[in-house]
Amino acid sequence: GPINAALQYTAAHAEEAKHQPLAAKRDKTCSAYQVALGRIDPANPAAAQGAIDQVLAAVKTLRTAVESLKDAVQKAYEAWTARESDLDGVTEQVREMAEWGYEKAAALGQVLEVIAGKANARKWEEALNALEQVLPKVKPLYEDFTAQKAAQEEYEAALPDFDSQLAEVATCEFASLEEESVQIVEAADAMRELATAKDYIAALEQLQTLLQRIADYLQRLEELREKKAEYEQVRSDLEPRLSEASTCEFQVLAELDQQIAQMTTQMEEAAAADDYEQALQLAGELSAVID
C-alpha cells in the first residue's frame, strides 16, 4: 500500500527514468508475492517460508527506495513550484525585450527554453538551479532595457526639433563655420547609427551634446550675420568716397592713394575670412585716411 501510494506520486511528478525502474520492481515483487502465496501449505509451513521471507525483504527494500525517491521528488517539486512564478515573470520580461529588439534577448530566450524543458521533463532540481543562475543575469539586462526604452522616448521626442536646427547648420554660409558645420553633421550621423543599433542611451547623450553645439553654432552664426550686415552697410557708405579717392588728380596724394588701396584690400580680405570685427576696424581707419 505505501509503495503504491508513493509510486502514484512519483508517476505524476518524478522523472520517467527514475520512476519506471521502481515501478517495474513493484510489479516484479507482486508477481513474487503471488508465487509465494501459491507455495503456502497449511500442512507444511516450511514449504513457503523461504519465498515469504524473500518477498518481505524485497518489499521492505523497495519501500525504502520508493519512499526515498518520493520524498526527494516532493521536496524538489515543492521548491520548484515556489519559484515557478519567477520563471513566468522573467519569461515575460525576455519576451518584451525580444519584441523591442534588445540584442541579448535571443540568447536569454534560449536559456529559458532549456529551463522550461527541464521542468517539463520533471527535472525540478536542475530547472531550479538553472533558474537561480539566470535570474541575476536577466535583472541588470532588463534594467538596461528599461533605461533604453525611456531614452528612446526622450530621444524621439527631441529629434524633430534637432533635425530642424541641424538643417540650418548643414547649409553653412560662412567659411569660418564650415569645419564646425561638417563636424556637427558627421556627429549627427554617428548619433543616428547608435539609435539604429538600439543604443538610445548613448544616442540621447550624443543628441544633448549636439544640441548645445548647435546652439553655440547658431549664436555664432547670428553674430556673424549681424556683423556682416554692419560691415556691408559701412562698406556701402565708403564706396562713393573710395571711387573719388581712386581717381587722384594730384601727385602729392599718390602715397595716400596707395595706402587707401592697401587698406581696402586688407579690409576686404578680413571680410572674406569672416573676420568682420577686423574688417570694421579697418573700415574705420580707412574712412579716416579717406577724410
Secondary structure, DSSP 8 states (H G I E B T S, - for coil): -HHHHHHHHHHHHS-HHHHHHHHHHHHHHHHHHHHHHHH--TT-THHHHHHHHHHHHHHHHHHHHHHHHHHHHHHHHHHHHHHHHHHHHHHHHHHHHHHHT-TTHHHHHHHHHHHHHHHHTT-HHHHHHHHHHHHHHHHHHHHHHHHHHHHHHHHHHHHHHHHHHHHHHHS---GGGHHHHHHHHHHHHHHHHHHHTT-HHHHHHHHHHHHHHHHHHHHHHHHHHHHHHHHHHHHHHHHHHHHHHHS---GGGHHHHHHHHHHHHHHHHHHHTT-HHHHHHHHHHHHHHH-
